Amino acid sequence: MSRIIRTEPNAILSKAVEYHGFIFTQGVVAKDLSQDINGQTKDVLAQLDAILEEHGTDNTRILQAQIWLKDIADRDALNTHWSAWIQEGLAPARACVQAVMADPRILVEIMLTTTK
C-alpha cells in the first residue's frame, strides 16, 4: 500500500499531502495580511517555494494552480509576480477567480498540485 505523507497536519487540514509523487498544497495565504496585493502575492509564492522544496520539488513541476482573489481587478498585479515566478514554457493549468475570502484582509490565496 502506498504511503501518504501529510505535512504539518492539524484538526482540519495539512500544509501539504504527498502521494505517489504528487504534492497537493493547502490554500496558501500571506502571513502578513496588512500588505497590498503585491506584498501578499510575493509572500504566498515564497511560502509555496518552501513547501515544494520540503517535498523535493519546485515550481517547474506544477501541474495545476487554483487562485482566489478578493478582487479580480488585482489579477494584473498577481500575474506580474506569477509570470516572473513561473519559468517560460512551464505554466500549469490554472484557474483564477474572485471569491469571498475567509478573512477580509486576505487578498490572494493559491493552491497547487505538483509532482516530483
C-alpha positions in Angstrom: 0.0 0.0 0.0 1.4 3.4 -0.9 2.3 5.8 1.9 0.5 9.1 2.2 2.8 11.8 3.7 0.9 14.7 5.5 2.9 17.8 6.3 2.0 19.6 9.5 -1.5 18.1 9.8 -3.9 19.7 12.3 -7.6 19.1 13.0 -8.9 20.5 9.7 -6.0 20.4 7.1 -2.4 19.6 6.2 0.0 22.1 4.8 0.6 19.6 2.0 -0.2 16.0 1.2 2.2 13.8 -0.9 1.0 10.6 -2.6 2.6 8.6 -5.4 5.0 11.5 -6.2 2.2 14.1 -6.3 2.1 17.0 -3.9 -1.2 18.8 -3.1 -0.8 22.0 -1.2 -3.2 23.7 1.1 -4.6 27.1 0.0 -1.8 29.4 1.0 -2.4 33.0 2.1 0.0 35.7 3.2 1.4 35.7 6.7 1.2 39.5 6.9 -2.3 40.5 5.8 -1.5 44.2 6.1 0.3 44.1 2.8 -1.2 45.1 -0.5 -1.7 42.6 -3.4 1.9 42.8 -4.4 3.3 42.0 -1.0 0.7 39.3 -0.3 1.4 37.6 -3.7 5.2 37.6 -3.1 4.6 36.2 0.4 2.4 33.4 -0.9 4.8 32.4 -3.7 7.7 32.3 -1.2 5.7 30.0 1.1 4.8 27.8 -1.9 8.5 27.6 -2.8 9.3 26.4 0.8 6.5 23.8 0.7 7.6 22.5 -2.7 11.3 22.4 -1.5 10.3 20.5 1.6 8.8 17.8 -0.7 11.8 17.7 -3.0 10.3 19.6 -5.9 10.0 23.1 -7.3 7.7 25.4 -9.3 8.9 23.8 -12.6 6.8 20.7 -11.8 3.4 22.4 -11.1 0.6 20.7 -12.9 -2.4 22.8 -11.7 -2.9 26.1 -9.8 -6.1 27.4 -8.2 -6.0 31.1 -7.4 -8.6 33.0 -5.5 -8.6 36.9 -5.4 -10.6 39.1 -3.2 -10.9 41.5 -6.1 -10.5 40.3 -9.7 -9.2 43.8 -10.5 -5.9 42.6 -8.8 -5.4 39.9 -11.5 -2.9 42.0 -13.4 -0.8 42.7 -10.3 -0.9 39.0 -9.4 0.0 38.0 -12.9 3.1 40.2 -12.8 4.5 38.3 -9.9 3.2 34.9 -11.1 4.8 35.4 -14.6 8.1 36.2 -13.0 7.9 33.1 -10.7 6.9 30.6 -13.4 9.6 29.7 -15.9 8.7 30.4 -19.5 7.0 27.5 -21.2 6.2 25.7 -17.9 2.9 27.4 -17.0 0.5 24.9 -15.3 -3.2 24.6 -16.0 -4.8 27.4 -13.9 -8.0 28.9 -12.7 -8.1 32.4 -11.2 -11.4 33.6 -9.8 -12.8 36.3 -7.5 -14.0 34.9 -4.2 -15.3 36.0 -0.7 -12.3 35.3 1.5 -12.4 33.7 5.0 -10.8 36.9 6.3 -11.5 40.2 4.6 -7.8 41.2 4.8 -6.8 38.2 2.6 -6.3 39.4 -1.0 -5.0 36.2 -2.6 -5.0 32.5 -1.9 -3.1 29.9 -4.1 -3.4 26.1 -4.0 -1.1 23.9 -6.1 -1.0 20.3 -7.4 2.5 19.4 -8.4 4.7 16.3 -8.9 8.3 15.4 -8.1 
